[in-house]
Amino acid sequence: MAAEFQGRKEQLIFLINNYDMMLSVLLERTKEDSKETESFKELLQARTQEYVEEILAPHFGGMIGFVKECELLQERGQADQMQKEEKKVVMLIRSFNSGWKKAIDDINQDIMQTFTNFKNGTNILQAALMQLIQYYHRFQKVLSQAPFKQLTVRSELLNIHHLMVEVKKYKPNF
């Protein structure tokens, strides 16, 4: 049925909401560690992780793609090929700095309006924000190595603790 939706994001929303509902029914009627329950938990987790990537992409896709590409080049021992990306680094840092707070707020609103189960929506939001922090940490790590470690624009990098403080504002108090 999810295939009825054209966009992958909409398909994932449909699947996540349905897996969550099925899991709620199963938890009422079976043991928490039953085979069926575990199966739906795994499906829900997998689709949630995929959704997190989908929702981060419009706001942080440039940085995420850059990190993955640079890590792959480093893994292959081809870090010298990253030198041509210096102009991109300047753009990525300045773009992140100018829009990260609004992007987090937009992601929060999108998730909270999309998922009817508040607890599920909150869990998805937390997963998205944690994934963002991990990507930003990896971004900083890539920039701390050659050929980027001498770039003056690195001084403009947002301190990761500042990002974490902002993310904590979206953590539920229950």
Contacts in CASP RR format, 6 or more apart in sequence:
PFRMAT RR
TARGET T0000
AUTHOR 0000-0000-0000
METHOD contacts of the structure
MODEL  1
MAAEFQGRKEQLIFLINNYDMMLSVLLERTKEDSKETESFKELLQARTQE
YVEEILAPHFGGMIGFVKECELLQERGQADQMQKEEKKVVMLIRSFNSGW
KKAIDDINQDIMQTFTNFKNGTNILQAALMQLIQYYHRFQKVLSQAPFKQ
LTVRSELLNIHHLMVEVKKYKPNF
1 14 0 8 1.000
2 11 0 8 1.000
2 12 0 8 1.000
2 14 0 8 1.000
2 15 0 8 1.000
3 11 0 8 1.000
5 11 0 8 1.000
5 13 0 8 1.000
5 14 0 8 1.000
8 54 0 8 1.000
9 51 0 8 1.000
9 54 0 8 1.000
9 55 0 8 1.000
12 47 0 8 1.000
12 50 0 8 1.000
12 51 0 8 1.000
12 54 0 8 1.000
13 51 0 8 1.000
13 114 0 8 1.000
13 115 0 8 1.000
15 43 0 8 1.000
15 47 0 8 1.000
16 44 0 8 1.000
16 47 0 8 1.000
16 48 0 8 1.000
16 51 0 8 1.000
16 115 0 8 1.000
16 120 0 8 1.000
16 124 0 8 1.000
17 115 0 8 1.000
17 116 0 8 1.000
17 117 0 8 1.000
17 120 0 8 1.000
19 40 0 8 1.000
19 43 0 8 1.000
19 44 0 8 1.000
19 47 0 8 1.000
20 44 0 8 1.000
20 115 0 8 1.000
20 117 0 8 1.000
20 120 0 8 1.000
21 117 0 8 1.000
22 40 0 8 1.000
23 37 0 8 1.000
23 40 0 8 1.000
23 41 0 8 1.000
23 44 0 8 1.000
24 117 0 8 1.000
26 34 0 8 1.000
26 36 0 8 1.000
26 37 0 8 1.000
26 40 0 8 1.000
27 37 0 8 1.000
30 36 0 8 1.000
30 37 0 8 1.000
31 37 0 8 1.000
48 123 0 8 1.000
48 124 0 8 1.000
48 127 0 8 1.000
49 127 0 8 1.000
51 124 0 8 1.000
52 124 0 8 1.000
52 127 0 8 1.000
52 128 0 8 1.000
52 131 0 8 1.000
53 131 0 8 1.000
55 107 0 8 1.000
55 110 0 8 1.000
55 111 0 8 1.000
55 128 0 8 1.000
56 64 0 8 1.000
56 107 0 8 1.000
56 128 0 8 1.000
56 131 0 8 1.000
56 132 0 8 1.000
56 135 0 8 1.000
57 64 0 8 1.000
59 99 0 8 1.000
59 103 0 8 1.000
59 106 0 8 1.000
59 107 0 8 1.000
60 96 0 8 1.000
60 103 0 8 1.000
60 132 0 8 1.000
60 135 0 8 1.000
62 92 0 8 1.000
63 92 0 8 1.000
63 95 0 8 1.000
63 96 0 8 1.000
63 135 0 8 1.000
63 136 0 8 1.000
63 139 0 8 1.000
64 135 0 8 1.000
66 85 0 8 1.000
66 88 0 8 1.000
66 89 0 8 1.000
66 92 0 8 1.000
66 139 0 8 1.000
66 142 0 8 1.000
67 135 0 8 1.000
67 138 0 8 1.000
67 139 0 8 1.000
67 142 0 8 1.000
70 79 0 8 1.000
70 82 0 8 1.000
70 85 0 8 1.000
70 142 0 8 1.000
71 138 0 8 1.000
71 142 0 8 1.000
73 79 0 8 1.000
73 81 0 8 1.000
73 82 0 8 1.000
74 82 0 8 1.000
74 142 0 8 1.000
74 145 0 8 1.000
79 145 0 8 1.000
79 146 0 8 1.000
79 147 0 8 1.000
80 147 0 8 1.000
82 147 0 8 1.000
82 148 0 8 1.000
83 147 0 8 1.000
86 147 0 8 1.000
86 148 0 8 1.000
86 151 0 8 1.000
89 143 0 8 1.000
89 148 0 8 1.000
89 151 0 8 1.000
89 153 0 8 1.000
90 151 0 8 1.000
90 153 0 8 1.000
92 139 0 8 1.000
93 153 0 8 1.000
93 154 0 8 1.000
93 156 0 8 1.000
93 157 0 8 1.000
94 153 0 8 1.000
94 156 0 8 1.000
96 136 0 8 1.000
96 158 0 8 1.000
97 156 0 8 1.000
97 158 0 8 1.000
100 158 0 8 1.000
100 163 0 8 1.000
100 166 0 8 1.000
101 166 0 8 1.000
104 129 0 8 1.000
104 132 0 8 1.000
104 166 0 8 1.000
104 167 0 8 1.000
104 170 0 8 1.000
107 125 0 8 1.000
107 128 0 8 1.000
107 129 0 8 1.000
108 125 0 8 1.000
108 170 0 8 1.000
111 121 0 8 1.000
111 124 0 8 1.000
111 125 0 8 1.000
111 128 0 8 1.000
112 118 0 8 1.000
112 121 0 8 1.000
112 125 0 8 1.000
114 121 0 8 1.000
115 121 0 8 1.000
115 124 0 8 1.000
122 172 0 8 1.000
125 170 0 8 1.000
126 170 0 8 1.000
126 171 0 8 1.000
129 167 0 8 1.000
129 170 0 8 1.000
130 167 0 8 1.000
132 163 0 8 1.000
132 167 0 8 1.000
133 160 0 8 1.000
133 163 0 8 1.000
133 164 0 8 1.000
133 167 0 8 1.000
136 158 0 8 1.000
136 160 0 8 1.000
136 163 0 8 1.000
137 160 0 8 1.000
140 157 0 8 1.000
140 160 0 8 1.000
142 148 0 8 1.000
143 149 0 8 1.000
143 151 0 8 1.000
143 154 0 8 1.000
143 157 0 8 1.000
144 154 0 8 1.000
148 154 0 8 1.000
END
